[in-house]
Amino acid sequence: MSLRHLGFQGSGLLAKRGFLAFAFLAVARRLGPAAFGDFSYVSTWLLVFSLLLGLGLAPVSTREIARSPETAHRILKSGLSLRFGLSFSGVVLLNLLFACTPVGRPGIGGYAFLASLCLPPLAFADQISAYALGLDAHHQFALVNGTVWGLYFAATAGALALGGGLGSVFAGQLIFVWLAALICGYWLHEDLARSARLADSWGTSVFLLREAAPLVITSVLGILSFRIGTFLLYRFGGSTETGLYTSALQVVEGMQLIAMAVTGALFPALCRLAAGGREMNDLCENLFLSLAFLGLAVATLVSVIGRPLVAFFFGPSFDPAGRLLAILIWSSVPMFLHYGLTFVLIAVNRQRVFVFETAIYLLASLTANLILIHKYAALGAVYAALLSESALLGMHLYFVASRLNLARTLAWAALPAGIAALVLAFGVSWKPEINANLVNRLAFCLASVALFAAGYGLYRRFAPSQRPALAVPAV
């Protein structure tokens, strides 16, 4: 059951992150670093507004539906009503931001207008995905995300294939995302119709808003913290420098799919075990250490083969981004870990601490970016990302300490860290030879993965009183 859930969860997240990444890759390869910088900048603002107007309702809806499935349709109706009203308001606000503030630059206001009209269908898709996930309908989660983001990529690729520029790309995305929302609505029309027949419940809406309030602040501050390097680079370094940095950032964010799949598959189980006890603590510890093995394996491999990886995906004009990626990929280690711990805190209803955490996170990120970007340009944004992600992980560990045996957990974390140090030392010493051809890179990756897998096997074999890392209790 756990592998089935993980498969569907991974498919849905792969569709979202994968198709989104492919769309970014297509724009980068076809239009070059400067146009890609403009595309990334506008798309980043779309993401910020999407998170802001989502109010953190999706994870809270999933949690409450998983705990009480009989409330699913009432939560679906209240969630969709809130999301639609806010998303249409966001269309106006995003356009005002680009038209009336220094955020906008000449020539990109039209792109921002087209992108803003994608907010309502994306909000709809996000909320029905949360509904499906709460009911353990992981196949519906995969289907919705595959449809929305598959058509998003198809629109991007089609516009570029026809020789269009950024205007054609954003227009195509707008049309196809709305089409995808209509298709998903048809597939779930029975659930939507049943929800629509229910009486309006202001109590449910107020409850969702109250529970989600800390998450919306967290989401917005979090995305601003991680993307603030993009904003500042675009303002002080121009679109080309931004394009190089965001190409490396796309690879790192794509790797986060691994942590999202593992954590997302376990989230309903975490919610059911939230009352506490050894079973919950063991599951949290396994989640943390599994993500530690995965994050260190990804960071080690990509830091060695990052330069040819960027050239392969983005094209030779992005070669300078390979150096950025070799360092930025190490932010995936704290990113993997704090992503998992975030959902542990949501499951145990401690999301209110996120307000404090992300305020500190934003302050650290803003300060580091302002200081380092002026001195090191894109490389400064990379260093700032490493510092801010590590700070957030430290705060998460403090608040989740009661759910982990920290001494034992950190002692076991030394095992993947030692393997990573060994692989990295070999990789750095032999980097020219490893990157000389594809066969050498594959051999290095396979040997490294085998070492990490052996280490993970030792952990599973000898760690005391551990549940299987991906075991999800039956409902």
C-alpha positions in Angstrom: 0.0 0.0 0.0 2.8 2.4 0.9 4.6 1.8 -2.5 1.3 2.3 -4.4 0.6 5.6 -2.6 4.2 6.7 -3.1 3.9 5.8 -6.8 0.8 7.9 -7.3 2.1 10.7 -5.1 5.4 10.7 -7.0 3.6 10.7 -10.3 1.5 13.7 -9.4 4.4 15.7 -8.1 6.6 14.6 -11.0 3.9 15.9 -13.3 3.8 19.2 -11.6 7.5 19.7 -11.0 8.6 17.8 -14.1 6.4 19.5 -16.7 7.0 22.9 -15.1 10.8 22.2 -15.2 10.5 21.1 -18.9 8.6 24.3 -19.7 11.4 26.4 -18.1 14.0 24.3 -20.0 12.3 24.8 -23.3 12.2 28.6 -22.8 15.8 28.7 -21.7 17.1 26.6 -24.7 15.0 28.4 -27.3 15.2 32.0 -26.2 18.5 32.3 -24.2 19.5 33.6 -20.8 18.1 37.1 -21.2 14.6 36.1 -22.2 14.7 33.3 -19.7 15.5 35.8 -17.0 12.3 37.8 -17.9 10.3 34.6 -18.0 11.6 33.4 -14.6 11.0 36.8 -13.0 7.3 37.0 -14.1 6.7 33.3 -13.2 8.2 33.8 -9.8 5.8 36.6 -9.0 2.9 34.3 -10.2 4.1 31.7 -7.8 4.3 34.2 -4.9 0.7 35.4 -5.6 -0.5 31.8 -6.0 0.9 30.9 -2.6 -0.3 34.1 -1.0 -3.8 33.7 -2.2 -3.9 30.0 -1.4 -3.8 31.0 2.3 -2.3 27.7 3.2 -5.7 26.1 2.7 -4.5 23.1 0.7 -2.4 21.3 3.4 -4.9 22.2 6.2 -7.8 20.8 4.0 -5.8 17.6 3.5 -5.1 17.2 7.2 -8.7 17.8 8.2 -10.2 15.5 5.5 -7.7 12.8 6.5 -8.7 13.1 10.1 -12.5 13.3 9.4 -13.4 12.0 5.9 -17.1 12.7 6.5 -16.3 16.5 6.4 -14.6 16.2 3.0 -17.4 17.7 0.8 -18.0 20.6 3.2 -14.3 21.4 3.3 -14.1 21.2 -0.4 -16.9 23.7 -0.9 -15.6 26.2 1.7 -12.0 25.8 0.3 -13.0 26.4 -3.3 -15.2 29.4 -2.4 -12.3 31.0 -0.6 -9.8 30.2 -3.3 -11.9 31.5 -6.2 -12.7 34.8 -4.5 -9.1 35.4 -3.5 -7.6 34.3 -6.9 -9.8 36.8 -8.9 -8.7 39.5 -6.5 -5.1 38.5 -7.1 -5.5 39.1 -10.8 -6.1 42.7 -10.1 -3.5 43.1 -7.4 -0.7 41.5 -9.5 -1.4 43.8 -12.4 -1.4 46.8 -10.2 1.9 45.8 -8.7 3.5 45.6 -12.2 1.8 48.8 -13.4 2.2 51.1 -10.4 5.4 50.0 -8.6 9.1 49.6 -9.4 8.6 45.9 -9.6 7.7 46.2 -13.2 10.2 46.9 -16.0 9.5 48.2 -19.5 8.2 45.4 -21.8 7.1 42.8 -19.2 3.7 44.3 -18.1 1.9 42.4 -20.8 3.5 39.1 -19.7 2.4 39.8 -16.1 -1.2 40.4 -17.2 -1.4 37.1 -19.1 0.3 35.2 -16.2 -2.1 36.7 -13.6 -5.1 35.2 -15.4 -3.7 31.8 -14.6 -4.4 32.3 -10.9 -8.0 31.1 -10.7 -7.5 27.7 -12.6 -4.3 27.0 -10.7 -6.2 27.7 -7.4 -9.0 25.3 -8.4 -6.5 22.5 -9.3 -4.6 22.9 -6.1 -7.7 22.7 -3.9 -9.1 19.6 -5.6 -5.7 18.0 -5.4 -5.7 18.6 -1.6 -9.2 17.1 -1.4 -8.1 13.9 -3.3 -5.0 13.6 -1.1 -6.9 13.8 2.1 -9.1 10.9 1.0 -6.1 8.8 0.0 -7.2 9.1 -3.6 -3.6 9.4 -4.8 -4.6 8.4 -8.3 -6.9 11.5 -8.6 -4.1 13.6 -7.2 -1.8 12.3 -10.0 -4.5 12.8 -12.6 -5.2 16.4 -11.8 -1.6 17.4 -11.6 -0.7 15.5 -14.8 -3.5 17.2 -16.7 -2.8 20.8 -15.5 0.9 20.8 -15.8 1.0 18.5 -18.9 -1.1 21.0 -20.8 1.0 23.9 -19.4 4.1 22.3 -20.9 2.3 21.5 -24.1 1.3 25.2 -24.5 4.9 26.3 -23.8 6.5 23.8 -26.2 3.8 24.5 -28.9 4.3 28.3 -28.8 8.1 28.0 -29.0 7.9 25.4 -31.8 5.7 27.9 -33.8 8.4 30.5 -33.4 6.7 32.6 -30.8 8.3 34.7 -28.1 7.4 35.2 -24.5 4.1 36.8 -25.3 3.0 33.7 -27.2 4.3 31.4 -24.5 2.3 33.2 -21.7 -0.9 33.4 -23.9 -0.7 29.6 -24.7 -0.2 28.8 -21.0 -3.2 30.8 -20.1 -5.5 29.1 -22.6 -4.3 25.6 -21.8 -4.4 26.0 -18.0 -8.0 27.1 -18.1 -8.8 24.1 -20.4 -7.1 21.7 -17.9 -9.2 23.1 -15.1 -12.4 22.5 -17.1 -11.3 18.9 -17.8 -10.5 18.2 -14.1 -13.8 19.7 -13.1 -15.6 17.4 -15.5 -13.8 14.3 -14.0 -14.8 15.3 -10.5 -18.2 16.7 -11.3 -20.0 14.3 -9.0 -17.9 15.4 -6.0 -18.3 19.1 -6.9 -22.0 18.7 -7.4 -22.4 17.1 -4.0 -20.4 19.8 -2.4 -22.4 22.5 -4.2 -25.7 21.2 -2.8 -24.5 21.6 0.8 -25.5 24.7 2.7 -22.9 27.4 3.0 -20.9 27.0 6.2 -19.3 30.1 7.5 -18.1 28.2 10.5 -16.1 25.8 8.2 -14.6 28.7 6.3 -13.6 30.6 9.4 -12.0 27.4 10.9 -10.0 26.8 7.7 -8.8 30.4 7.6 -7.8 30.3 11.3 -5.9 27.1 10.9 -4.3 28.1 7.7 -3.3 31.7 8.7 0.2 30.7 10.0 0.8 28.6 6.8 0.0 31.5 4.4 2.5 33.7 6.2 5.0 30.9 6.2 4.4 30.1 2.5 4.8 33.7 1.3 7.8 34.5 3.5 9.4 31.2 2.6 9.0 31.7 -1.2 10.2 35.2 -0.8 13.2 34.1 1.2 14.2 31.4 -1.3 13.4 33.6 -4.4 14.6 36.9 -3.1 17.9 36.2 -4.8 16.0 36.1 -8.1 14.3 39.5 -7.4 17.5 41.2 -6.3 19.6 39.8 -9.2 17.0 41.0 -11.7 17.0 44.4 -10.2 20.8 44.8 -9.7 22.3 42.4 -12.2 19.9 42.3 -15.1 18.0 39.5 -16.9 21.0 37.5 -18.1 22.5 37.1 -14.6 19.1 36.2 -13.3 18.7 33.6 -16.1 21.9 31.9 -15.1 21.0 31.8 -11.4 17.5 30.6 -12.0 18.7 27.8 -14.3 20.7 26.4 -11.5 17.8 27.0 -9.1 15.5 25.0 -11.4 17.7 21.9 -11.1 17.7 22.2 -7.3 13.9 22.7 -7.1 13.4 19.8 -9.4 15.4 17.6 -7.0 13.0 18.6 -4.2 10.4 16.4 -5.9 12.1 13.5 -4.2 11.4 14.9 -0.7 7.9 15.9 -1.7 7.0 12.4 -3.0 8.2 10.7 0.2 6.7 13.2 2.6 3.5 13.6 0.7 2.8 9.8 0.7 3.3 9.7 4.5 1.4 12.9 5.3 -2.0 11.3 5.8 -0.4 8.6 8.1 1.4 11.4 10.1 -2.0 13.1 10.6 -3.6 9.9 11.9 -0.7 9.2 14.3 -0.5 12.8 15.4 -1.7 12.0 18.9 1.8 10.9 19.6 3.4 7.8 21.1 6.3 5.7 20.0 4.8 4.8 16.7 4.6 8.5 15.6 8.1 9.2 16.9 9.6 6.2 15.0 7.9 7.3 11.8 9.2 10.9 12.2 12.8 9.6 12.8 12.6 7.3 9.8 11.3 10.1 7.6 14.1 12.5 8.7 16.9 9.9 8.2 15.5 8.7 4.9 15.5 12.3 3.6 19.0 12.8 5.0 20.3 9.8 2.9 18.4 11.0 -0.2 19.5 14.7 0.1 23.1 14.0 0.7 23.2 11.5 -2.2 21.6 14.1 -4.6 23.9 16.9 -3.4 27.1 14.8 -3.7 26.4 13.5 -7.2 25.2 16.8 -8.7 28.1 18.8 -7.2 30.5 16.6 -9.2 28.6 16.4 -12.5 26.7 19.7 -12.3 28.5 21.5 -15.1 27.7 19.0 -17.9 24.3 18.6 -16.4 23.4 22.2 -16.9 24.9 22.3 -20.4 22.9 19.2 -21.3 19.6 20.6 -20.1 19.9 24.3 -20.8 22.4 24.5 -23.7 26.0 25.8 -24.0 25.0 29.4 -23.4 24.2 28.5 -19.8 27.7 26.9 -19.1 28.5 29.5 -16.3 25.5 28.2 -14.4 27.3 24.9 -13.8 29.6 26.5 -11.3 26.6 27.9 -9.5 24.8 24.6 -9.4 27.8 22.7 -8.0 27.4 24.9 -4.8 23.7 25.6 -4.8 22.8 21.9 -4.9 24.0 21.6 -1.3 21.0 23.6 -0.2 19.0 20.6 -1.1 20.2 18.8 2.0 18.6 21.2 4.6 15.8 21.7 2.1 14.9 18.0 2.0 15.0 17.8 5.8 13.1 20.9 6.7 10.5 20.0 4.1 9.8 16.7 5.9 9.8 18.4 9.3 7.4 21.0 8.1 4.7 18.4 7.5 5.4 16.8 10.8 4.6 20.1 12.5 1.5 20.5 10.4 0.3 17.0 11.3 0.7 17.7 15.0 -1.0 21.1 14.6 2.0 23.2 15.5 2.0 25.3 12.3 1.8 28.5 14.3 5.5 28.3 15.0 6.0 28.8 11.3 5.3 32.6 11.6 8.3 33.1 13.9 10.5 30.7 11.9 9.9 32.3 8.5 10.2 35.8 9.8 13.7 34.9 10.9 14.2 33.0 7.7 13.2 36.0 5.6 15.4 38.4 7.6 18.4 36.1 7.2 17.8 35.6 3.5 17.3 39.3 2.8 20.4 40.4 4.8 22.6 37.7 3.2 21.4 38.5 -0.3 21.8 42.2 0.0 25.4 41.8 1.3 26.5 39.0 -0.9 24.9 39.8 -4.2 26.6 43.2 -4.4 30.0 41.5 -3.9 29.6 38.2 -5.7 26.5 38.7 -8.0 24.9 35.4 -8.8 27.4 33.5 -6.6 26.3 35.6 -3.7 22.7 34.6 -4.2 23.9 31.0 -4.0 25.7 31.5 -0.7 22.7 33.3 0.7 20.4 30.4 -0.2 22.7 28.0 1.6 22.8 30.1 4.8 19.0 30.7 4.9 18.0 27.1 4.2 20.4 25.9 7.0 18.9 28.4 9.4 15.4 27.2 8.7 16.4 23.6 9.3 18.0 24.5 12.7 14.7 26.2 13.8 12.6 23.2 12.6 14.8 20.8 14.6 14.3 22.9 17.7 10.5 22.8 17.5 10.2 19.1 16.4 12.7 17.9 19.0 10.0 16.2 21.1 9.2 14.0 18.1 12.7 12.8 17.6 15.4 11.2 19.7 17.8 13.8 18.6 21.0 12.2 19.9 20.2 8.9 18.2 18.9 10.5 15.0 22.0 12.8 14.6 24.3 9.9 15.4 22.7 7.9 12.5 22.9 11.0 10.3 26.7 10.8 10.5 26.5 7.6 8.4 25.2 9.3 5.2 27.4 12.3 5.9 30.5 10.1 6.0 29.5 8.4 2.8 28.9 11.8 1.2 32.4 13.0 2.3 34.0 9.9 0.8 32.2 10.2 -2.5 32.8 13.9 -2.7 36.5 13.5 -2.0 36.8 11.0 -4.8 34.6 13.0 -7.2 36.5 16.2 -6.7 39.9 14.5 -7.2 38.8 12.8 -10.4 36.3 15.3 -11.7 37.9 15.9 -15.1 38.1 12.2 -15.7 34.5 11.6 -14.5 33.1 14.3 -16.7 35.2 13.3 -19.7 32.3 11.2 -21.1 28.8 9.9 -20.4 30.0 6.3 -19.5 32.3 7.7 -16.7 29.5 9.8 -15.3 27.1 6.9 -15.2 29.7 4.6 -13.6 30.4 7.3 -10.9 26.7 7.8 -10.2 25.9 4.1 -10.0 28.8 3.4 -7.7 27.9 6.3 -5.5 24.2 5.3 -5.3 25.3 1.8 -4.4 27.3 3.1 -1.4 24.4 5.2 -0.2 22.0 2.3 -0.6 24.4 0.1 1.4 24.5 2.7 4.2 20.8 3.0 4.2 20.6 -0.8 4.5 22.8 -0.7 7.5 20.6 1.9 9.1 17.5 -0.2 8.5 19.2 -3.3 9.8 20.7 -2.0 13.0 18.7 1.0 14.1 16.7 0.0 17.2 12.9 -0.2 17.2 12.5 1.3 13.7 9.4 0.9 11.6 9.9 0.6 7.8 10.7 4.0 6.5 7.8 4.1 4.1 5.3 2.0 5.9 1.8 3.6 5.9 -0.7 2.1 8.2 -3.8 0.7 6.7 -7.0 2.7 7.1 
